[in-house]
Amino acid sequence: MGKEAGGLGNIGYTRDDLKRYLRTKRERGLKYGEAGAMLRYFEEQKLENPSFFHAEQLDCEEQITNIFWANASMLMDYTYFGDVITFDTTYKTNKEYRPLGIFVGFNQFRQLVIFGATLLYDETIESFKWVFGTFVEAVCGRHPKTIFTDQDAAMAAAISAVMPSTYHGLCTFHIRVNFMKHLGNYYKDGSNLPYRFGECMYEIEDENEFIMAWDAMLKEHKLETNEWLCGIYACRKKWAKCFMKGAWTAGMRSTQLSESLNASIKNYLKLDHDLVEFFKHFDRVVDEKRYNELRAEYHSRQKLPMLGLQQTPVLIQAACIYSPCMFVAFQNKYDESTTMVILDQKHTSMHVEYSVSHYDGGRARRLILNPITKDITCSCNLFEQEGILCSHALKVYDMVGTKFISDQYVTKRWTKKARSGGSVDCKGREISSDPSLSISHRYRRLAPEMVRLATRAAMSEAATKLVSSAMSELSKRVEMLFCGEIDEITQNSASMDLCKGIQVQNAAGHFVTPTGLKKRRGKKTKKVLRSWMDRFHRQKKNSRLSEASTPEMSSESYQPIQSQTSSKCLSSNNSVASFSESNFGSSPVIHSDMQSCRMPGEAGITPQILSAHNIRIQDRNNLPLLLPNDPVSKTKYTSFTEFLMTPIVASVERSKSSTLMQLSDEEVQLPTI
């Protein structure tokens, strides 16, 4: 700032003024406390856009525990892309470790979109029930077809209770991570257990084949009684490919979208942010994701897709319909269809059954085609799961002469017009992502009508007077209407100036003023399970450091310390170390101050001298420290990494004598414990 202004004197304020201004601004934002500031922020958002949705849960003490919010754009995105969502609470927002839960999905460009967010007090079944119930209320009761989460038992119980018709899938990434934690030792010695487990998860398509492969895997590695494998097998319908054929997944199998969003949030949020700062920074993350979508939308309109075969009608149609990323996926399926061969076909009264396989072998797929309606189904169920025709169906269509995709096999969420159509909020109002744009829309609708009316009325003097008088009366009525709206807006703004004017509905249905935001007691700690390989490498690294840092001890012999009186010794208050009795029998103890620094001319003692006189060393908390040549210390501590050179200069008080001794001018080495 000073460089741009031509010098610090031209800025007009100092660094202290800037610090005081920022501190005053934050204090003004928390004028009514965190709860009042949060509710005030929600009300401001609702004034800007009436479709903004927020809800708070109160406990018996009328303190806010759980919070949910979703702006208008999030609700609109759910209308178009809310068929498959993920929910993850692994990110903790602040020093109180409140879990941040975000409902996430992806759009027609397979980019991340946010449907809603919540701040939880705890991760119990009741809290998750409230969150999922509030989310369903915000999206007008439209349940998602599929939701993916991690292996949280409380979350699974809440989903089955609130959204029973929704398919609940488990994140395959978290399953593989947990597999390494519990069975990481099988990754050594060329074991095939990880590959067998991955085959059961991703490749096997028949349920009976899955059961046989799973039993063979357990018997081969003698894991019939493994607790984790038994638990994951019990919920196999939520993660195994063969049990997910009837579930709509849109190609999603994990919560990686939520994990990538957490990584973006870490770039904006800090642990010391209060709620007001949190909401502002979270809005920046949401705006960044929306900007990425706008940029992808712009490029899709400005750039034409690359066609592998320029004269193929079905590819030309797909390039005009699908988004760029989905066109690439469709074109790959079409290229794959050229490698398929039809093994057999059977005609019935209403259908034709085909058997299709890859030219060099592989699993044969069974397809049923209706020659009249062109309806087709394939045993691979790719269209039922991801909404795109498989290569087997494209091969049959090409054989029967169908050169275009039927409308029933074009999934709208993958097209360029995925956002066409309106959406309404929970109160039945049409949602507008930016209410200011509606002003220009209304102007463009009214202006041509007014111009046509003025042009026609100008043809006659009587018509001109009639329109002029009508417009004068109409202008007065419009101004009266605006005065009423301004009064209503002013009244709403005035109510926001008082914290007591913002109320929340409690469990009993009454509107009350919250007493504050409920704080979590203590800090959440969770021990991370490490795999066998991590523990092995850590122990190996520590042993190498210990061998490299342990100094060799000198074999010199030292003479006993001679007692003598010295006036140069420091007092006990200023001493670096002091001698006193301890619990080690009659041996004196040195209380060492590890933060002291050696001054020129001060005396010191060596560890060999201390050991020769049976003097032990402990810190200010009476905890024994390690001496290199002390047998007791060597028994208790097996290794240490570095030594600290600490001077021991002080008055020495022996157990049966108050004689002060001047110690030899040498240094003592004490380890860092």
Disulfide bonds with the S-S distance in Angstrom:
none
